[in-house]
Amino acid sequence: MKTTYPEYWPQFYTASIYKKQHLLADDKHKDIIVDSLRFLVTEKRIELNAFTIMSNHIHLVWQPLFGFTPSAIQSSFMKFTAQQFKRSLANSNIEMLAMFKVNKYDREYQFWKRDPLSIELFSPAVFEQKIDYVPVRTASAGRAF
């Protein structure tokens, strides 16, 4: 018999790249997303049901596991991937990095648009609809889990 249960419903999560830039058209940036998701699954922070990566946004269906909140998972995922994007562009594409320069009070660069969409999937019908909408896929050489 199961003794621990998830505290939160699965989430449909959509995040867009700042100013609709096509940052994720590059496979190495897709790989940052895939590797970050793989880490969250391996470390048992989330259950990942589906994801898709487009050139300027992502869709995920994930569920925080026991001991982790949706906001903590989302925040750490967004912060870590942004840091990795910055590092990648600083090493390979300074011109593109400059497109993300914002000089705001809390950051010098911004890679993700603020206020991503997060919807609780609290019914089986809505969950299935989102799973059908977000097939497990990425254009990154079939590197799905």
C-alpha positions as CSV (number, residue, x, y, z in Angstrom):
1,M,0.0,0.0,0.0
2,K,1.3,3.4,-0.9
3,T,2.2,5.5,2.1
4,T,2.9,8.9,0.5
5,Y,0.8,10.7,-2.1
6,P,1.5,13.7,-4.2
7,E,0.4,16.9,-2.5
8,Y,-0.3,18.8,-5.7
9,W,-2.3,18.1,-8.9
10,P,-0.5,17.7,-12.2
11,Q,0.2,21.0,-13.9
12,F,0.0,22.1,-17.5
13,Y,2.8,24.6,-17.7
14,T,3.7,26.9,-20.6
15,A,6.7,29.2,-20.7
16,S,7.7,31.5,-23.5
17,I,11.1,33.0,-24.4
18,Y,11.3,36.8,-23.8
19,K,10.3,38.9,-26.8
20,K,9.4,35.7,-28.7
21,Q,13.0,35.2,-29.7
22,H,13.7,31.8,-31.3
23,L,16.3,30.8,-28.7
24,L,15.2,27.2,-28.6
25,A,15.7,26.7,-32.3
26,D,19.3,25.7,-31.5
27,D,19.6,22.1,-30.3
28,K,22.0,23.0,-27.6
29,H,19.4,25.2,-26.0
30,K,16.7,22.4,-26.3
31,D,19.2,20.1,-24.6
32,I,19.4,22.5,-21.7
33,I,15.6,22.1,-21.3
34,V,15.7,18.3,-21.7
35,D,18.7,17.9,-19.3
36,S,16.9,20.1,-16.7
37,L,13.8,18.0,-16.9
38,R,15.8,14.8,-16.7
39,F,17.5,16.2,-13.5
40,L,14.1,17.0,-11.9
41,V,12.8,13.5,-12.7
42,T,16.0,11.7,-11.6
43,E,16.0,13.6,-8.3
44,K,12.4,12.7,-7.8
45,R,11.2,16.3,-7.7
46,I,8.6,15.9,-10.5
47,E,6.7,13.3,-12.4
48,L,6.9,14.3,-16.1
49,N,4.0,13.2,-18.1
50,A,4.6,15.1,-21.4
51,F,6.6,17.9,-22.9
52,T,7.2,19.7,-26.2
53,I,9.8,22.2,-27.1
54,M,9.1,24.8,-29.9
55,S,11.6,27.4,-31.1
56,N,10.2,30.1,-28.7
57,H,8.2,28.3,-26.0
58,I,7.7,25.1,-24.1
59,H,4.7,23.1,-22.9
60,L,5.0,20.7,-20.0
61,V,2.6,18.4,-18.1
62,W,4.4,17.7,-14.8
63,Q,3.5,17.1,-11.2
64,P,5.6,18.1,-8.2
65,L,6.3,15.1,-6.0
66,F,6.1,14.9,-2.2
67,G,8.0,17.7,-0.5
68,F,8.1,20.1,-3.5
69,T,5.7,22.9,-4.4
70,P,4.8,23.9,-7.9
71,S,6.2,27.4,-7.4
72,A,9.5,26.1,-6.1
73,I,9.9,23.7,-9.1
74,Q,8.9,26.3,-11.6
75,S,11.2,28.9,-10.1
76,S,14.3,26.7,-9.9
77,F,13.6,25.3,-13.4
78,M,13.3,28.8,-14.9
79,K,16.3,30.2,-13.0
80,F,18.6,27.3,-13.8
81,T,17.7,27.2,-17.5
82,A,18.2,31.0,-17.8
83,Q,21.6,30.7,-16.3
84,Q,22.5,28.0,-18.7
85,F,21.2,30.0,-21.7
86,K,23.3,32.9,-20.6
87,R,26.5,30.8,-20.2
88,S,25.9,29.1,-23.6
89,L,25.3,32.4,-25.4
90,A,28.3,34.1,-23.7
91,N,30.5,31.4,-25.1
92,S,29.0,31.1,-28.6
93,N,26.8,34.0,-29.6
94,I,27.4,37.4,-28.0
95,E,25.1,39.1,-30.6
96,M,22.2,36.9,-29.5
97,L,23.0,37.4,-25.9
98,A,22.7,41.1,-26.3
99,M,19.1,40.6,-27.5
100,F,18.2,39.5,-24.0
101,K,19.9,42.3,-22.1
102,V,17.4,44.2,-20.0
103,N,19.2,45.8,-17.0
104,K,16.3,45.5,-14.7
105,Y,16.6,46.0,-10.9
106,D,16.8,42.3,-10.4
107,R,18.6,41.0,-13.5
108,E,20.8,42.0,-16.3
109,Y,19.4,39.5,-18.8
110,Q,15.9,38.0,-19.2
111,F,15.4,34.8,-21.2
112,W,11.9,33.8,-20.1
113,K,8.8,36.0,-20.4
114,R,7.4,36.8,-17.0
115,D,4.2,35.1,-15.7
116,P,4.2,31.7,-17.4
117,L,0.9,29.9,-17.6
118,S,0.3,27.2,-15.0
119,I,-3.0,25.3,-14.8
120,E,-3.9,22.6,-12.3
121,L,-5.2,19.5,-14.0
122,F,-7.7,18.3,-11.4
123,S,-9.9,16.1,-13.6
124,P,-9.0,13.1,-15.6
125,A,-10.7,14.5,-18.7
126,V,-8.7,17.8,-18.6
127,F,-5.5,15.8,-17.9
128,E,-6.1,13.6,-20.9
129,Q,-6.9,16.6,-23.1
130,K,-3.6,18.3,-22.2
131,I,-1.6,15.0,-22.7
132,D,-3.1,14.8,-26.2
133,Y,-2.2,18.5,-26.8
134,V,1.4,18.1,-25.5
135,P,2.8,14.9,-27.0
136,V,6.2,13.9,-25.7
137,R,8.5,15.3,-28.3
138,T,11.3,17.6,-29.0
139,A,13.1,18.5,-32.2
140,S,16.3,17.8,-30.5
141,A,17.3,14.5,-32.2
142,G,14.6,12.5,-30.4
143,R,16.1,12.9,-27.0
144,A,12.9,12.4,-25.1
145,F,13.3,10.2,-22.0
